[in-house]
Amino acid sequence: MNRSAKSTIAVLGTVAILAGGLGLWAPADAEPIATAIAGASNIDSIDSPTGPGAAESNLAVGPDGKVYLSWLEPAPDSAMALRFASYDGKRWSATQTIRASRDLMVNWADFPSMAVQTNGRLAAHWLQKHGTTSYAYDVRIAQSTDGGRTWKEPIAPHADRSSTEKGFVTLWPEGNGFGAVWLDGRKADKTGKAPIQEMMVFATTLGAPGTPVKEILLDGRACDCCQTTAAMTADGPIVAYRDRSEKEIRDIYVTRRVRGAWTTPTPVHSDGWEINACPVNGPFVAAAGKRVALAWYTAAKDVARVKIAFSSDAGATFSAPITVDEGNPAGRVGAVLLPDGSALVSWIERTGGDVASVKVRRVREKEGASAPMTVASSTAARASGFPRMALAGDQVYFAWTVPGRPSTVKVARASVSEFR
């Protein structure tokens, strides 16, 4: 685990310039600078609410269609601050701070997130250093009942307090509360000095602030630094992650909570990717009713691919995957499900060395994929982070990384109609 002028596209771009994924800031010129370029015929740039050095952005959408951008940026006294702002389609709200501290764990691939309830209650997660070793940090989740002006006392969703790694969290709104899934390294040596890179997958539900939580083991052995993902279907939540077999096959698996019980994890598709290392490349799932779209990266048989598969039974079964990349993908996928049942898939495509582009493509299960669209030029290096994408009404929002001195966050948005 150590390891976002005229248009209808809005892109929220955050830049991570982290060295080694362990929360160490690299020199701003350590990676090629990513440049935002128009890929759709009409693009609207939106002023960013972030400050200098912003990084680790993420997106969430509330039931009212507001888009929530969260990010990390430097704060006084060598601290880091987790901040957010919401966008109502016309303007940003005032920027608010969720937490500012020296103990925030910063990781280019493991970034904070938010989720929004129908009653406006907010939840946010971050990583917090725990103990004195490099591999010791916990998950913290806090809730706000006043639109983010104040935050309740944060909790750790896991009972384990050993000096080991926990992270790669996904939050989702559910019922009157929130669900959470994360990777958990409690199998490691309790001193944290000799970590066993054999992560487990846990989940829990969070009620009102202060309500006790009960963690549930979903999988006892998963890939150690690939992001988790989750979505709510008509039958309940579906969670996807990269599994890790005893033979080092690291394919994408799903588990669903049906009638109160989590199902046995099963592969979305048997790619058969054998790799004795973590590719730091998690899947992304989107759902509406019983319709599910799941995108992922694989390099089985040494051939890199970005794929998507659809389900019409809330993730119980999936169709044969459709390949969406242009032949040289770096992965880092995103997905949104559109009202007609098609999906948009985003990913990073290498165009030469570390030079790359953030790509988006519309995919229909029966008709296949449309022509890809370039959202921005970028880099395949770590500094480019993980592009994020979200759907709010008929607008598609993106997040991608733009390194610099200091790093910056760009904002733009595009109408669904742009992606034919």
N, C-alpha and C positions, 0 to 999 in steps of 0.2 A: 503494500500500500504506500510505501515511501516513493514513494514515487511522486459577439455580437454585434435648392433648385427644384424641379417639378417632378412629381411622381405619385404613385399610389403604393410604393414599397416603403416600409420604415424599418430600418435595420438598427438594432441596438448592438453595438460592438464594444466588447471589453477586451482588454489586453492583459495577458499574463506574461510577465517577463521573469519567470521564476527559474532558478537553477536547481536541477536535480529533483524537483518535485517535493522538496523538504522544507518549503517555506523560506528559501533563501533568495533574495532579490538578485538577479543577474544584472550586469551592466546593460544599460538601455540599448547599446549598439551591439549586443551579443548575437542578435538574430536579424535577418532581413526584415525590413519594415513592410507591413501589409498595407496595401492601398485600396480604399473602397472605390469601386467603379460601378457604373450602372449596368445592370444586366437586363432589366426590363425596359420597355419603351418609355415608361413614365415613372420617375422616382422623386419622392419628397424627402429631403433631408430634414431632420428634426434636431433642434439644439439638444445636446446631452445635458442631463442634470448632474452628471458626475464631476468630480474634481480631478486635479492633476494626479497622475499615477494610478488611476482607477484600473481595476483588474477583476478577474473571476466573476464576470456577470452571469446572471441567470434570468429567466423569464417565468412569470406565472400570469394567468388570466383569471379575473374574478367573474362571478355569475352575471354581473352587470356589464361585462365587456371591458372593464378597465384592465390595462396591462401594467403589471408590476415588474419593474427592473430592480434587481438587487445586485450589489457589487461590493468589493473590498477596495479600500484606498488608504494610503498612509494618513496617520493622525499624529497630533503632537506627541512629543516625548517618546518617539520610536514605537508608538503603538500602531495597530491597524484598526480600522473601523469598518464594520459591516453596515451598509446604508441601503436605503431603498427610496424610490419615488414611483408614483403611479401616473399613468397617462390615460386621459379620458377621450382620446381621439382628437383633441384640440390643443391641450397644454399639459405640461407636467405639474404635479403637485409639488409642494415644498419637499425638499430632501429631508429625510428623517434618519436618525441613527438608531440601529437596533442594539449594537454593542460596540464599544471601543475599548481595546485592551491590548496589553503586550503579550497576552497568552493565547491569542488567536493563532491557530495553525493554518498556514497558507500553503496550498498545493495546487499546481497548475491544472491538474486533472480532477481534483476533488474539491468542488466549490460549493458554497452555501446555496440555499434555496428558500423559497417561500411557497405557501399555499393559502388559499382564500376560501372561507366558508360563505354560505348563502346569507348568513346574518352579518357578514362583514368581519367576522373574527379572523385574525391573521395568525399564521404560524410561520416561524422561521427557524432554520437550523444552521449551525456552524460547527467547526471543529475547534476544540479547546485543548491546549497542552495539559498533560497530566503526568506529573513526575519529572524526572530529570533526563531521561533518555530520548533519543531521536524518534524512537518508535512508540512513544507513549502519548496518546491523545484520545480524548473522548468525543462523543457526539453531545451537543447541547441543543435543546429545542425550547423555544420560548413562544408564548402566545400574547396577543394584544387584543383587547376588547374595545379600544377607542381609536381604531384606524391607524395604529402604529405610533401614536404620541407617547404612550408608555407601554412597557412590556413587563409581564409577570415574571416571577422568578424562574429562570431556566431549569430544565430537568435533563437528566441523562435517561434515554429510553432503555438503556441496558443496565441490568443489576450488577454486572461484573465491573469491578473497579481496579482491576490489575493494570500494571503499567504496560499496556499493549495497545495496538491500533484498532480504532473503530472509525468507520467513515463511509463515503460513497452512498450517502443517504438520498432517498426519494421520499417526498411528502405528497400526500393527496388528501383532499377533503372527502369526508365520508360521514353520512348521517349528520349528527350534531357536533362531530369532532373531526379528527384527522387520523390518517393511517401513516405509518412510517416503516420503511425497510432499510436495512444497512448491512454492510460487511463488517464482520467482527473477528478480531484476531486473538481472542482470549486463549487459543490453543498455545500461544507462544510462551516461552520461558517467562515466568512471572517477574524476572528481573528486567525484562525487555532488552537484554543484551544480546540474545541469540534468538531473534524472532523466527518462528516457524511460519513460512509464507504459505499457510494453508487456512484460508479464511472461511468463515461460516456465514450463512445468510440468516438474519433474524428479522422479525417484523413485530409490530405492536400497534395498538390503537390508542389515541389520546383523546380523552374527554375534555371537560372544562379544566382550566388551569388548577393544578393542585390535586387532580384525580389520579389515584395510583394507576400505574401501567403494568401490563403483564407481557413479557416478551415471549415469542414463539419461534422455535428453531424451524426454518424452512428447508435448509440444506446444510449438511455438515462439512462440505468441501466445495469451495467455489474459487474461481479465478481471483487473484489477490488484489487487483487494482483496476478492474473494469467497472464502470458505473452501473448501478442498478437502475431500473426504470419501472414505473407502475402507472396504471390507469384504472378508472372505475368503469365497469361494464354494467349492463342490466342485471347480471347475475352476481355482481360483487367485484372486488378488486382482482386485477391480474398483475403479477410481478414477473419481470423478465431480468435475466442476468446471465453472465458467462459462467458456465459450469466448468469443473475441472475433474476429470475422471482419474482413476488410479493409473491409467496409461497416458496421462497428459493430453487427452482430447478435450479441447476447450470450445465447445459449441454453445449456442444460446439455448437456454432452458426457460420454461415458464411454469409457474404454479398459480393456482386460482383459489380464492376462498369461496366455497360454495356451501350454502346452508350452514355457515359457521365454522367449517373445517377447511384447512388448506389441503389441496390435492397433492399427490406425489409429483415431484417435478418431472417434466418430460421435455425432450428436445423439440424446438420449433421445426428444425430440419437437421438431418444428420449430415453436416458438412464434413465431419471427420478431421477437423483441424488439430493436428498434433503439434504442440509447441511447448517446450520446456521453459517457458517464461511467460510473463503477463504482457499482452499486447497493448494494454491501457486503451481499450477501445470497446466501450459498452454498447448495448443495444438501446433502442428507443421505441416505446409503445404508445399508441394513441387509441382511444376507444370512444364510441358513441352508441348507446344501446347495446346490441349484441354484435355490432360491427367492430372489428379490431384490425389495426394495421401495425405491423412490427418490422422495424428496419434494423439491420445489423451489418457489421463488417466481418469478413473472414479472409483468411489467406491459406485455406486448405490446399494441399498439393503445391504450395508456393505460388499460388495465383491469387492476387488480391482482388476482392470483390465487395461491392456494397449491394445488399439484397433487401427485398421487402416481401413479406407474405401477408395474406389477408385471412381473416376468420369471420364467419357469419354466425358462430355459436358461442360468442363471448370468450373465445380463446381455447375452447375444448379441442378443436382441430384447426389446422391451418392449410391453406392452399400451397401448391408448389411455389417456391420462391421465384421472384422476377429480379434479374440483375439490372441495376440502374446506373452504375458508374460508366465512365468513358474509357476504362482500361488501365488506369494507374491511380487508384484511389488511396488516400491515406486514412479513410474512414471518418470517425468522429461524427456520427450520424444524428439527424433529428428527423421527426415526422409529425405531421398533423393530418387528421382525418377530415375530409371535406363532406358537406351535406349530401352530395350525390354518391358517397361511398368510395370515391377515389381518395388518393392520399398524395401529399407532397412529401418528398424525401430530400433532405439536405445532407451534404457531405463535403469533405475536402478532397479535391482532385489534384494530384501532382501534375505540373506542366513542365518540369525540368529542374532537377536537383531538389532544393528545398522550396523552390517557387511553386505556388499552387493557387487554386481558385476555390472559393466557396460556391458550390453548385446546388441547384434546386431542380427537381424534375417532378412532374405530375405523373402518377401511375394509376392506371385503371386495371382492375383484376382481369377482365376479359380482353381488353384492347391492348394492354401493355403500356409502355412508357412513352411519353411525349419527348420532344427534343429538350435537352438540358438547357438551363439558363444560368448564366454566371451572375451571381449576386455581388461578388467582390473579389479582387485579387488578394492573395494572402500568402502564407508560407506553411509548409508542412512541418516545420519545426515546432518545438513545444511552445514557443512564444505566441503562436497563433491560438492556443487554447482550443476550446470546443465551441464551434458555432451553435447558437441556440435558435430555435424557431417556435413561434406560437401563433395560434389563430384566435382572433377576436372579431366576431361578426364576419364581415366579408373582407377583412384586412389580415394580411400575413405579416408577422413581425419576426425579425431575425436578430441574432446576436453573433458577432464575430470579433476576433482579436485584431487590434492594430498596435503593434509595438512602437515605441518611440522614446524620446527623452524629454518629458516623462511619457508614459503610456497614456492613451486617450480612449474615450468611448464614443463611437459614432452611432447615430440613430437615423433610421429611414423606415418606410413601410410600403407594401405593395398590395394591390387588390387581387383577390383570388382570380379574377378574370384575366389577369396577366399571364397565368400559368395554364395554357391551353393543352 
